[in-house]
Amino acid sequence: MATGIYQSGSQACTVTTEHQLTTSATETTFGVYQIFLDLNACVKSDIFELRIYEKARAADTQRQAMLMVVSNDQTDDVWISPGLILGAGWKVTLKQTAGTGRTVPWSIRNS
């Protein structure tokens, strides 16, 4: 599999709503993925939760595998997740839990 942008978009966040970033609620393309969030409009009162859901095996139930909280204004404008090995049935969501609703450009990159 070539390295590249797997999916991308821009999410207008409604505070307290969990927004699905992936096209499908059950992505099954195996690979190593990283999520990029452009948070240059983020201020001290803004808090975001990025969730990764995955299955242990393809036949299992999809469950929350990782929760990453990004808060306050960032030193760097682009936030990058660690590399994640996914493929059994995964999705990525973004939820703004505090602050003024922001529009967040994002991409999911794979290798």
Backbone torsions as a table, in degrees:
resi	resn	phi	psi	omega
1	MET	NA	132.5	178.9
2	ALA	-77.7	150.0	176.0
3	THR	-74.5	138.4	178.9
4	GLY	177.6	-170.1	177.3
5	ILE	-88.0	116.5	-179.4
6	TYR	-76.1	-48.6	176.5
7	GLN	-150.2	156.0	176.8
8	SER	-156.2	164.4	179.1
9	GLY	178.3	-162.5	178.1
10	SER	-142.1	123.2	-175.9
11	GLN	-107.8	118.3	171.2
12	ALA	-81.0	109.8	-174.3
13	CYS	-82.2	132.5	167.4
14	THR	-100.5	120.5	-175.6
15	VAL	-56.2	133.0	-178.5
16	THR	77.8	4.8	177.0
17	THR	-103.4	130.9	177.1
18	GLU	-85.8	116.3	-177.3
19	HIS	-102.7	129.9	177.4
20	GLN	-79.3	126.6	178.4
21	LEU	-90.3	-36.8	-178.8
22	THR	-71.5	149.7	-180.0
23	THR	-61.2	-41.9	-178.7
24	SER	-110.3	149.5	175.4
25	ALA	-75.5	-10.9	178.9
26	THR	-140.7	81.3	175.8
27	GLU	-74.4	138.1	-177.1
28	THR	-127.1	12.7	176.9
29	THR	-81.0	116.1	-179.0
30	PHE	-71.8	144.4	175.8
31	GLY	169.1	-179.2	172.7
32	VAL	-101.8	125.5	-173.8
33	TYR	-121.9	148.7	170.4
34	GLN	-132.9	142.7	178.9
35	ILE	-104.6	132.4	178.7
36	PHE	-114.8	128.0	176.7
37	LEU	-121.0	127.7	175.6
38	ASP	-90.4	102.8	-175.0
39	LEU	-110.1	30.8	-176.5
40	ASN	-66.9	-17.5	177.3
41	ALA	-90.4	-0.7	-177.6
42	CYS	-70.3	139.2	176.1
43	VAL	-121.6	176.1	-172.9
44	LYS	-55.2	-30.4	-176.3
45	SER	-87.9	-4.7	-178.0
46	ASP	-86.6	133.6	176.3
47	ILE	-132.5	132.3	179.4
48	PHE	-122.8	147.6	172.8
49	GLU	-120.2	122.6	174.3
50	LEU	-105.1	124.1	-178.5
51	ARG	-116.8	140.2	173.0
52	ILE	-114.5	127.3	175.1
53	TYR	-110.8	142.5	-179.5
54	GLU	-154.6	162.8	175.0
55	LYS	-105.8	146.9	174.5
56	ALA	-69.1	-39.3	175.6
57	ARG	-138.0	158.7	-176.3
58	ALA	-56.2	-34.3	-177.4
59	ALA	-83.0	-8.5	-176.5
60	ASP	-82.0	174.6	177.4
61	THR	-82.1	136.7	176.5
62	GLN	-70.4	131.4	-177.9
63	ARG	-135.5	160.8	176.4
64	GLN	-65.2	125.4	-178.7
65	ALA	-106.0	-27.7	-177.4
66	MET	-156.1	138.8	174.7
67	LEU	-125.2	123.5	177.4
68	MET	-119.6	127.3	-179.2
69	VAL	-105.9	127.7	177.6
70	VAL	-116.9	120.6	-176.4
71	SER	-134.0	162.2	179.3
72	ASN	63.1	178.1	178.2
73	ASP	-76.0	142.7	-172.1
74	GLN	-89.5	146.7	172.2
75	THR	-66.7	-42.6	176.3
76	ASP	-104.3	143.0	-176.6
77	ASP	-75.6	-24.5	179.6
78	VAL	-111.7	124.2	177.5
79	TRP	-96.2	135.8	-176.8
80	ILE	-127.5	128.5	178.3
81	SER	-75.6	164.5	170.1
82	PRO	-68.4	163.9	175.7
83	GLY	-69.5	135.1	-176.8
84	LEU	-126.3	130.8	176.2
85	ILE	-87.9	113.8	-175.3
86	LEU	-129.8	160.4	174.6
87	GLY	161.9	-12.9	-176.7
88	ALA	-82.4	-17.3	-178.6
89	GLY	149.2	78.3	-169.2
90	TRP	-120.4	164.6	172.0
91	LYS	-154.9	163.4	179.3
92	VAL	-125.7	134.2	177.1
93	THR	-128.3	157.5	176.9
94	LEU	-131.2	131.5	179.8
95	LYS	-133.4	124.8	172.7
96	GLN	-91.6	122.6	-175.2
97	THR	-101.6	-14.7	-179.9
98	ALA	-155.4	157.8	177.7
99	GLY	98.3	-165.4	178.0
100	THR	-90.6	134.5	-179.2
101	GLY	-52.5	127.6	-178.0
102	ARG	-116.3	155.8	170.5
103	THR	-98.0	124.9	-173.5
104	VAL	-116.9	110.5	170.3
105	PRO	-69.1	141.5	-175.9
106	TRP	-147.4	161.0	169.5
107	SER	-149.5	153.4	172.8
108	ILE	-116.5	120.6	-177.3
109	ARG	-112.0	148.3	-176.2
110	ASN	-134.9	161.8	173.3
111	SER	-147.4	NA	NA
